[in-house]
Amino acid sequence: MTTITANIPDFLARILSDAARKECTSVDQMVALALQAQVTAWEVRDTIEARAARGRPGGMRALLDMVPHAPPVPGDAL
C-alpha cells in the first residue's frame, strides 16, 4: 500500500468526510474509490480514442452498403 499526501480544499474534505460517514467507510477508502473511478474513465477515453484513430472514414458507409434495402419490419417504422 502506498501513502499519498494531498492538499484539497476544506469544503471538499468536509464533503468527503460526510460521504464516508454516510457510506460507513473510511475517508481513505472513499478517496481510493474516487481515484479508481477517474483513472478508469481516463483509460476508457484513451481506448476509445485509439480505436477511433484506427477507423476508416469510408468503413461505416461500406458496412451500411451491405445492408439490404427493404422496408422496415412492421412495428419498427417511426
C-alpha positions, 0 to 999 in steps of 0.5 A: 500500500502506498501513502499519498499526501494531498492538499484539497480544499476544506469544503471538499474534505468536509464533503468527503468526510460526510460521504464516508460517514454516510457510506460507513467507510473510511475517508481513505477508502472513499478517496481510493474509490474516487481515484479508481473511478477517474483513472478508469474513465481516463483509460476508457477515453484513451481506448476509445480514442485509439480505436477511433484513430484506427477507423476508416472514414469510408468503413461505416458507409461500406458496412451500411452498403451491405445492408439490404434495402427493404422496408422496415419490419412492421412495428419498427417504422417511426 
